[in-house]
Amino acid sequence: MPALTPEEVAKKLAEGLLAFPATHFTDLFAFDERAYREHIEWLLSHGPAGLFAAGAAGEFFSLTFNEYAQVVRAAVEQACGRVPVVAGCGYGTAMAREFARTAEAVGADGLLLMPPYLVNPEPEGLAAHVEAVCAATRLGVVVYSRDNAVFDERMLERLCERAPNLVGFKDGTGDLERMRRIRAQMGERLTCICGMPTAEAFALAYLEIGFATYSSAIFNFLPQFAQEFYRAAVRGDREEVERRLDEFVRPLVELRQRGRGYAVSIVKAGMRAVGRPAGPVRPPLIDLKPEEMALLAGLVRGKY
């Protein structure tokens, strides 16, 4: 049996900032487990409320099935029960069910169900996909609403009736009006997480409409800055939030927007800039160009 119930996982995730560790690769693109474990230990020393292993920032989409099991197992073993470990999950329904079972088998506490591969399903097809994955596991499931898998309040209400272990909702659409409706409809039934790229840029708006927390890619390379920003956002300190947005977050977003896929690439570039390299991103992603890397190094200087 999982160490935590789905409800316990949801409650713990709502208690603080969430870390989405990058997956470490060697220069030949092999999984570097030792470096990955060291990185997770460093992240844990900065107090995240949960770890999302093999998520989008962790390049779930580029991992083989065996690598996925290795990555999630390493995160679970390194965390050793200190925080919940939520594993990425996705692709088509049959594959997603297999990923879900594997994550449960290696000790994960929950799943982040990402959009299905390639297709743009009708709402009833998307709902069937979520139900099937939830039925394949005892773990708590967080659905990720973005791209070709966008959920509204009516669909979420029906899914929660049919899938008791659906306990979280992560938004990557930025549609705040839709998010207000979801919060009003779902109440406390789902732990709601802001999952926008560079979520700090949206954190205050999401927290103000009742979202519990957000995912921080910046936590990978500036965990102290990320936690200070989170605390300012939670207490509603607009002056401090705006100062940190202007001095770092907005320039980071501008740099991230220079290339497709840079939402992941800039995380590993940031880790390299602070002396904690995680290796290259795997194709089809590309690393930052040298001039972009220099700009990023200038941005992070003095913040770690």
Secondary structure, DSSP 8 states (H G I E B T S, - for coil): --SS-HHHHHHHHTTS-EE-----B-TTS-B-HHHHHHHHHHHHTT--SEEEETSTTTTGGG--HHHHHHHHHHHHHHHTTSS-EEEEE-SSHHHHHHHHHHHHHTT-SEEEE---SS----HHHHHHHHHHHHHT-SSEEEEEEBTTB---HHHHHHHHHH-TTEEEEEE-S--HHHHHHHHHHHTTSSEEEE--TTGGGTHHHHHHTT--EEEESGGGT-HHHHHHHHHHHHTT-HHHHHHHIIIIIHHHHHHHTTSTTHHHHHHHHHHHHTT-------TTS----HHHHHHHHHHHTT--
